[in-house]
Amino acid sequence: MGMTGDYEVAIEEGATMIRVGTGIFGARTRNGESRA
């Protein structure tokens, strides 16, 4: 399984599942920080 940041390598290595949350929703914010 790969993630947004390494999906190309994950596919090359035979991954059949990819997590794309960051690619869709953007990076997480820490508590107290706003996205604006």
C-alpha positions as CSV (number, residue, x, y, z in Angstrom):
1,M,0.0,0.0,0.0
2,G,1.3,3.4,-0.9
3,M,0.3,6.9,0.0
4,T,-0.1,10.2,-1.9
5,G,3.6,11.1,-1.5
6,D,5.0,7.8,-2.7
7,Y,2.3,6.3,-4.9
8,E,4.6,6.0,-8.0
9,V,7.2,4.0,-6.1
10,A,4.4,1.9,-4.5
11,I,3.0,1.0,-7.9
12,E,6.4,0.1,-9.2
13,E,6.8,-2.2,-6.2
14,G,3.5,-3.9,-6.8
15,A,1.1,-2.1,-4.5
16,T,-2.5,-2.6,-5.3
17,M,-3.9,0.0,-2.9
18,I,-3.1,3.7,-2.6
19,R,-4.2,6.1,0.0
20,V,-4.8,9.5,-1.6
21,G,-6.3,11.5,1.3
22,T,-3.6,14.2,1.2
23,G,-3.9,14.5,-2.5
24,I,-7.6,15.2,-2.2
25,F,-8.0,17.0,1.1
26,G,-4.5,18.6,1.5
27,A,-2.1,18.4,4.4
28,R,-3.5,18.1,7.9
29,T,-3.4,21.1,10.2
30,R,-2.3,20.9,13.8
31,N,-4.7,21.8,16.6
32,G,-5.2,25.6,16.8
33,E,-4.0,26.3,13.3
34,S,-6.5,27.4,10.6
35,R,-6.4,26.5,6.9
36,A,-7.0,30.1,5.8
